[in-house]
């Protein structure tokens, strides 16, 4: 396993086998509250992972035992002038869009508190695995703002407009069992197993064609919300990008030869 730090608060682990990388939120003294520095580091790590053609899946994890991420660093925000807040906004957005725009599948491994921007980081992933200690929510209206890391857009796409409205307007916290019932998380696992299960899922994902994975994610993301006809055109464009690839030729050959494919990744 190779490790690389992005600033003080973000660690990337590249697993030698399986083409899986972990993006670890590592600011335990603040329960991973997202400061300006941490946001910049998350964005930088995502850019590096997105450009690494050896990475086929990313797992977003936390080094804190009792929290995934408690959201924006409100202590830092309390010291901001209006001008400071304006300057910081693009940096903050860069963290959330960095995760959202990862070109490979991303799995969030959530335990403990995932609140505000912390929950938005998880929502920016394709799949959320949570253990039974997870508590999540978007409490921003209770402190005079709104979810600004994608929450007003990502949550309704996951659970529907009315359910998202209720959760955002009440600012309430949702515990793990209800979160699974409402569709806030995709897989609920026993306490302490979120990272293990997320890594196992990422390994299964990463066994597949890297060209196919990137194209499938692109089609899923770009096609969402379009009418069926437009969505099928998005799918066709993605299909054309892989149909004549080395991965497609290798996949078909491996199937017919009853062997495991050796993906060229192109």
C-alpha positions as CSV (number, residue, x, y, z in Angstrom):
1,X,0.0,0.0,0.0
2,X,1.3,3.5,-0.9
3,X,0.3,6.5,1.1
4,X,0.4,10.2,0.1
5,X,-0.6,13.2,2.1
6,X,-2.5,16.2,0.7
7,X,-1.9,18.9,3.2
8,X,-2.3,18.1,6.9
9,X,-5.8,16.7,6.9
10,X,-6.2,14.4,3.9
11,X,-4.5,11.0,3.3
12,X,-4.7,8.9,0.1
13,X,-4.0,5.2,0.2
14,X,-3.4,3.4,-3.0
15,X,-3.9,-0.3,-2.6
16,X,-1.2,-2.3,-4.5
17,X,-3.7,-4.9,-5.7
18,X,-7.2,-4.3,-6.9
19,X,-6.8,-0.7,-8.3
20,X,-8.7,0.8,-5.3
21,X,-7.7,4.1,-3.6
22,X,-8.9,5.4,-0.3
23,X,-9.4,9.1,0.3
24,X,-9.2,9.4,4.1
25,X,-10.6,12.5,5.9
26,X,-7.9,12.9,8.6
27,X,-8.6,15.8,10.9
28,X,-9.6,13.8,14.0
29,X,-9.1,16.7,16.5
30,X,-12.0,18.5,14.8
31,X,-14.1,15.4,13.9
32,X,-13.1,16.1,10.3
33,X,-14.8,19.5,10.2
34,X,-14.0,21.0,6.8
35,X,-11.8,24.0,7.0
36,X,-10.5,26.0,4.1
37,X,-7.2,24.1,4.2
38,X,-9.0,20.7,4.3
39,X,-11.3,21.6,1.5
40,X,-8.4,22.6,-0.7
41,X,-6.7,19.3,0.1
42,X,-9.8,17.2,-0.7
43,X,-10.0,18.9,-4.1
44,X,-6.3,18.3,-4.7
45,X,-6.6,14.6,-3.8
46,X,-9.6,14.2,-6.0
47,X,-7.8,15.8,-9.0
48,X,-4.8,13.4,-8.5
49,X,-7.1,10.4,-8.2
50,X,-9.1,11.3,-11.2
51,X,-5.9,11.6,-13.3
52,X,-4.5,8.3,-12.1
53,X,-5.5,5.8,-14.8
54,X,-4.5,2.9,-12.5
55,X,-7.4,3.8,-10.1
56,X,-10.7,2.2,-10.9
57,X,-12.6,2.9,-7.7
58,X,-12.3,5.3,-4.7
59,X,-13.5,4.8,-1.2
60,X,-14.1,7.9,0.9
61,X,-13.3,7.1,4.6
62,X,-12.6,8.8,7.9
63,X,-9.8,8.3,10.4
64,X,-12.1,9.4,13.3
65,X,-13.7,6.6,15.4
66,X,-16.9,8.5,16.1
67,X,-17.4,10.7,13.0
68,X,-17.3,10.6,9.3
69,X,-17.4,14.4,9.0
70,X,-19.4,16.9,11.0
71,X,-19.5,19.5,8.2
72,X,-18.1,22.9,7.7
73,X,-15.7,24.3,10.3
74,X,-18.0,26.8,12.0
75,X,-15.3,28.0,14.4
76,X,-13.3,29.1,11.3
77,X,-16.4,30.6,9.7
78,X,-17.2,32.6,12.8
79,X,-14.0,34.5,12.3
80,X,-14.8,35.4,8.7
81,X,-15.7,38.7,7.4
82,X,-18.2,38.8,4.5
83,X,-15.2,39.3,2.1
84,X,-13.5,36.3,3.6
85,X,-16.6,34.2,3.1
86,X,-16.9,35.2,-0.6
87,X,-13.2,34.3,-1.1
88,X,-13.6,31.0,0.6
89,X,-16.7,29.9,-1.3
90,X,-14.9,28.6,-4.4
91,X,-12.4,26.6,-2.3
92,X,-15.3,25.0,-0.3
93,X,-17.2,24.2,-3.5
94,X,-14.0,22.6,-4.9
95,X,-14.0,19.9,-2.3
96,X,-17.6,18.8,-3.0
97,X,-17.3,19.0,-6.8
98,X,-14.0,17.2,-6.6
99,X,-15.7,14.2,-5.1
100,X,-18.7,14.5,-7.3
101,X,-16.7,14.7,-10.5
102,X,-14.4,11.8,-9.8
103,X,-14.5,9.9,-13.1
104,X,-14.4,6.5,-11.4
105,X,-17.0,5.0,-9.1
106,X,-16.8,6.3,-5.5
107,X,-18.1,4.6,-2.4
108,X,-18.6,6.4,0.9
109,X,-17.9,4.5,4.1
110,X,-19.9,6.3,6.8
111,X,-19.9,5.8,10.6
112,X,-20.8,8.2,13.4
113,X,-21.7,11.7,12.5
114,X,-22.1,12.7,8.8
115,X,-23.7,16.1,9.1
116,X,-24.0,19.1,6.8
117,X,-21.1,19.2,4.5
118,X,-20.0,15.8,5.8
119,X,-23.2,14.2,4.6
120,X,-22.8,16.2,1.3
121,X,-19.4,14.6,0.7
122,X,-21.1,11.2,1.1
123,X,-23.9,12.2,-1.2
124,X,-21.3,13.2,-3.8
125,X,-20.3,9.5,-4.0
126,X,-22.1,6.9,-6.1
127,X,-22.9,4.5,-3.3
128,X,-23.1,5.0,0.5
129,X,-22.2,2.2,2.9
130,X,-23.0,3.0,6.6
131,X,-22.7,1.2,9.8
132,X,-25.3,1.2,12.6
133,X,-23.6,4.1,14.4
134,X,-24.2,6.5,11.6
135,X,-26.2,9.7,12.2
136,X,-26.7,11.9,9.2
137,X,-28.5,15.1,8.3
138,X,-28.4,18.5,6.7
139,X,-28.8,21.0,9.6
140,X,-27.8,24.1,7.7
141,X,-31.1,26.1,8.0
142,X,-30.7,25.8,11.8
143,X,-27.6,28.1,11.6
144,X,-29.0,30.5,9.0
145,X,-27.6,29.0,5.8
146,X,-28.6,26.3,3.3
147,X,-26.9,23.1,2.3
148,X,-24.3,24.5,-0.1
149,X,-22.2,21.5,-0.9
150,X,-24.7,20.0,-3.3
151,X,-27.3,18.9,-0.7
152,X,-30.3,20.6,-2.2
153,X,-29.6,19.0,-5.5
154,X,-28.2,15.6,-4.6
155,X,-30.6,14.6,-1.8
156,X,-33.8,15.0,-3.9
157,X,-32.1,13.0,-6.7
158,X,-31.6,10.2,-4.1
159,X,-34.8,10.2,-2.1
160,X,-37.3,12.4,-4.0
161,X,-38.3,16.1,-3.7
162,X,-40.8,15.9,-0.8
163,X,-38.6,13.7,1.4
164,X,-35.6,15.9,0.8
165,X,-37.6,19.0,1.6
166,X,-38.7,17.5,4.9
167,X,-35.2,16.6,5.9
168,X,-33.7,19.9,4.8
169,X,-36.4,22.2,6.3
170,X,-36.6,20.4,9.7
171,X,-32.8,20.1,9.9
172,X,-33.3,16.9,11.8
173,X,-30.7,14.2,12.3
174,X,-31.5,10.7,11.0
175,X,-30.1,7.6,12.6
176,X,-28.8,4.6,10.7
177,X,-31.9,2.3,10.6
178,X,-34.2,5.1,9.4
179,X,-31.5,6.4,7.0
180,X,-31.5,3.0,5.3
181,X,-35.3,2.9,5.2
182,X,-35.5,6.4,3.7
183,X,-32.8,5.6,1.1
184,X,-30.2,8.0,2.5
185,X,-27.8,5.0,2.5
186,X,-27.5,2.1,0.2
187,X,-26.1,-0.6,2.5
188,X,-26.3,-0.8,6.3
189,X,-23.7,-3.0,8.0
190,X,-22.8,-3.9,11.5
191,X,-20.9,-1.4,13.7
192,X,-17.3,-1.0,12.6
193,X,-17.6,-2.7,9.3
194,X,-18.4,0.3,7.0
195,X,-14.8,0.6,5.7
196,X,-14.3,-3.1,5.2
197,X,-17.6,-3.5,3.3
198,X,-16.9,-0.4,1.2
199,X,-13.5,-1.6,0.3
200,X,-14.9,-5.0,-0.6
201,X,-17.5,-3.4,-2.8
202,X,-14.8,-1.2,-4.4
203,X,-12.7,-4.3,-5.1
204,X,-15.6,-5.9,-6.9
205,X,-16.1,-2.8,-8.9
206,X,-12.4,-2.4,-9.8
207,X,-12.2,-6.0,-11.2
208,X,-14.2,-4.7,-14.2
209,X,-13.1,-2.8,-17.2
210,X,-11.7,0.7,-16.3
211,X,-12.8,2.0,-19.7
212,X,-16.3,0.6,-19.1
213,X,-16.5,1.9,-15.5
214,X,-15.7,5.4,-16.5
215,X,-18.1,5.4,-19.4
216,X,-20.9,3.9,-17.4
217,X,-20.4,6.5,-14.6
218,X,-20.4,9.2,-17.3
219,X,-23.7,7.9,-18.8
220,X,-25.3,7.6,-15.4
221,X,-24.4,11.1,-14.3
222,X,-25.1,12.9,-17.6
223,X,-28.3,11.1,-18.3
224,X,-29.9,11.6,-14.9
225,X,-32.9,14.0,-15.1
226,X,-33.1,13.9,-18.9
227,X,-36.1,12.7,-20.8
228,X,-35.8,9.1,-22.0
229,X,-34.9,10.0,-25.6
230,X,-32.1,12.4,-24.5
231,X,-30.9,9.9,-21.9
232,X,-30.6,7.2,-24.5
233,X,-28.5,9.5,-26.7
234,X,-26.1,10.0,-23.7
235,X,-26.0,6.3,-23.3
236,X,-25.2,5.7,-27.0
237,X,-22.4,8.2,-26.9
238,X,-20.9,6.4,-23.9
239,X,-21.3,3.1,-25.7
240,X,-19.5,4.4,-28.7
241,X,-16.6,5.5,-26.6
242,X,-16.1,1.9,-25.4
243,X,-17.3,-0.2,-28.3
244,X,-14.0,-0.1,-30.2
245,X,-11.7,0.0,-27.1
246,X,-9.0,-2.5,-26.2
247,X,-11.0,-3.3,-23.1
248,X,-14.0,-4.4,-25.1
249,X,-11.8,-6.6,-27.3
250,X,-10.2,-8.1,-24.3
251,X,-13.5,-8.6,-22.4
252,X,-15.0,-10.5,-25.3
253,X,-11.9,-12.6,-25.8
254,X,-11.6,-13.5,-22.2
255,X,-15.3,-14.5,-22.0
256,X,-14.9,-16.8,-25.0
257,X,-11.6,-18.3,-23.7
258,X,-13.1,-18.7,-20.2
259,X,-10.4,-16.8,-18.4
260,X,-10.1,-13.6,-16.3
261,X,-9.6,-10.5,-18.5
262,X,-6.4,-8.6,-18.4
263,X,-7.7,-5.1,-19.0
264,X,-5.5,-2.8,-21.1
265,X,-7.4,0.2,-19.8
266,X,-7.8,1.8,-23.2
